[in-house]
Each structure stands twice: as C-alpha cells, then as structure tokens.
C-alpha cells in the first residue's frame, strides 16, 4: 500500500508510466447536435513492454475509468485522419475477480455518481485556475 496526499492507494507509484498498444480498435461515433458527438471505442489493449513478474492486477479484475480528453485531428486524405488525444484519466471504481461487487457498491464506499461529480468539479476548479487551455494540453494547433 502507498499513500499520496493523505490517501492510501495500491498499484503503480505516482510518477510511473505505461505505454499501451490498441491494435484493431474500433471508434464509433454519432452526431447528436451541430457541435456534439457521442462515441464508443472498443478494443483490447496490450502493454508495449512485458509487465514485471508478479506485478499488476489479477486477470479478471475490472475497472471503471472516466476520461476527459482533447482530440486533435488533421485530415490527411479522403479517408484518413492523423489523430492525437491527450487528457486525464480517473479511476472511478474497480472490481477484483473474487469480489461479488464493485468497490463502490459496499456500504462504506461512496457511489460512483458521487465520485464522478467530485472528479468533474475538481477538474473544473483546476481548469478555471489555470486559465491557459493550450498550456494544459501541451499541444498547439498544427503540430500533428
């Protein structure tokens, strides 16, 4: 177990990194308003490098992540776009393979909706405080 800003957590230490490959991913989107789309993305992801022996979650572990991201694209030809996506990812819930429920479904836990609202409110506070969106995402237009 580890601690960060007074909170106990498990898994990768703060500052650790992963690189993943998403082969054969399928992104499906539907336009629902002039400037709004809803999307889904399905695929398996695979580590670029093998995990250290004895590390990582057990097979069957599940996670609920919430992602806030900027997607920048440039049309390359009639059927192809170059895409860069940068953002933040928050763990909302998890379920170990031998648990009957998600961690957020136990009486002593906060429900997923409450965690999600807290994440969004905190992110809004940070975004308003920074004031420079381009600095936040470290990607200037035209750098694809």
N, C-alpha and C positions, 0 to 999 in steps of 0.2 A: 504494500500500500504506500501511496505517496501523498503529499499534501501540496496545495497551491492556494495561496491567499486564504488560508484557514480552512480550505475544503479538502476532504480526503477523497482520493480517486485511485483507480488502478489503470494499468495499461501503459502505453508509451509515455516516457517522461516528457515534460514540457520542453519544447525545442527539437524534439525528434522529428524525423521526416519519413514519409513513404513515397514511393513512385509506383503508380499503377498503370497497367495497360487495359484498355477497354476494347478488345477486338470484337468485331461484328456487332457493335451496339446499334440499336435502332432508336432514333429520336422521332417521336410522333407529335405533331402539333396541330392545333385547330385555332383559327382566327375567330375570336368571340366579340371583338369590338374593333374600331378603326386602329387603335394602338395597343391592343391587348390580345395575347395568345395564351392558351393553356397547353401544356406539353406533358409527355411522359417519355422516359428513357429507360430502356431495358437492355441488360447485357450481363455477362459475367465479367468481373474484374479480376486481374491476376497481378501479383507482385512482379515488378521488374527484376528484383533480386530475391533469392530464397530467404525465407524468414529464418532467424537464428533458431537452432534446435531448442525446443521447449518453450518458445515464446508464442505470443498471440493467443487469441480466443480459441476455444474448442470448436471443432466442426459442429454445425447445428446452431451456434449462437446467432441471434438475430439482433439487428439494430434499427432504430428509427432515427434518422438524421434529418435535420432541417437545413436547407442550403439557401443562402442569399448570394446571388452571383451576378456579375456583369458579363454579358456575352457580346463580344465584338466580332463582327464578320466582315469579310470583303468578298464580293462576287468575283470569281476568277474566270469563269466561263458560263455558258448557258445552264449547266447542271452542277456546278461545283462552287463551294464557298470555303475560304480559309476561315477557321474559327479559333478564337481564343476565349476561354472562360476563366474568370478569376473571381473569387469570393471567399465567403466564410462558411463553415460547416459546424453545426452544433449537434451534440448528442442529446436527443430528447428522451430516449428510453432504450433499454436493452432487455433481452431475454436469453438466459443461459439454457443450454439444451435440456437440462434436467429440471428446469423450473416449469411449473404449471401455468404461470402468469408472467406478464411483463413486469419489470420492477416498479412501474408507475401504477400498477393495479393493486398493490398491497396497501393496507390501511395507513401505514406510517409514511407513505410516499405522497408526493404532490402529483395530481393528474397531469397527463400530457398537455392538455389545453392550457393549464396554468403555467407550465414550464415554457411552452411556446410563446404565450403572451409576454412572459418575463423576458425571454430572449429578444423578441422584436422590440419591446420597449427599451431595453438596454442598448440595442443596436441603433435605434433612433436617437437616443441621447448622445451616443458616440459620434454618429454622423452629423448631428447638428453642431456638436462641439468642434469637430474638425473643420468643417466649412469648405474643404477643398476635395471634391469628389475625385478628381483626376489623381491627386496625390494618394488618396485612399486605395485606388485600384492599381496604381503603378503601371498604367497603360495609357499612353497618349493615342489619339486617333491617328491612323495611318501607319501604325507600327506592326501590322500583320504581315 
